[in-house]
Amino acid sequence: MTTTYNTAPRPAPKAEGAIPTTVRFDPGEAREIDRWLLELRERTGIRWDKAEVIRELLRMARTPDSILRDALMTRAQRAGG
């Protein structure tokens, strides 16, 4: 089965009414993510910031046939068991 995503970026919510979420990374992981985002921007020509990428990944994980969702569930089951 092939999973397809409507990955057209949605605009960020306006500050008024938006709910902030904080994600903390250690310095090494932050550098790794920055390098990955730079590669993503170079390959796609789309300049998304970290918040946009996180929102998009979460949207993708919530789709009914999501490979990401399935992988997260498997990982959670392994960690919990």
GIGI-V823280 format. One record per pair of residues at least 4 apart in sequence whose ideal C-beta (glycine too) atoms are under 8 Angstrom apart, sorted by the first residue. I is the first residue (numbers start at 1). J is the second residue. D is the distance in Angstrom with one decimal. If there is no record, write none. Layout:
((I J D) (I J D))
This chain:
((1 65 6.6) (3 63 7.1) (3 65 5.0) (3 66 6.4) (3 67 5.4) (5 59 7.9) (5 60 5.1) (5 63 6.4) (7 56 6.5) (7 60 7.2) (9 46 7.1) (9 48 6.3) (9 52 6.0) (9 56 6.5) (10 55 7.3) (10 56 8.0) (10 59 7.8) (12 18 7.8) (12 51 6.7) (12 52 6.6) (12 55 7.7) (13 17 7.0) (13 18 4.1) (14 18 6.4) (23 54 6.6) (25 29 4.2) (25 30 4.3) (25 33 6.4) (26 30 6.9) (27 31 6.5) (28 32 6.5) (29 33 6.3) (30 34 6.4) (31 35 6.4) (32 36 6.4) (33 37 6.2) (33 50 7.1) (34 38 6.4) (35 39 6.5) (36 40 6.3) (37 41 6.3) (37 48 7.4) (37 50 6.6) (37 53 6.4) (38 42 6.3) (39 43 6.1) (40 44 6.0) (40 46 7.7) (40 48 7.3) (40 53 7.3) (41 45 7.4) (41 46 6.5) (41 47 5.3) (41 48 7.3) (48 52 3.9) (48 53 5.1) (48 56 7.2) (49 53 7.3) (50 54 6.2) (51 55 6.3) (52 56 6.2) (53 57 6.3) (54 58 6.4) (55 59 6.4) (56 60 6.3) (57 61 6.3) (57 68 7.0) (58 62 6.5) (59 63 7.4) (60 66 6.2) (60 68 5.6) (61 66 5.3) (61 68 4.0) (61 69 4.8) (61 72 6.4) (62 66 6.8) (62 69 6.9) (63 69 7.3) (66 70 6.5) (67 71 6.2) (68 72 6.3) (69 73 6.3) (70 74 6.4) (71 75 6.3) (72 76 6.2) (73 77 6.3) (74 78 6.5) (75 79 6.3) (76 80 6.0) (77 81 6.0))
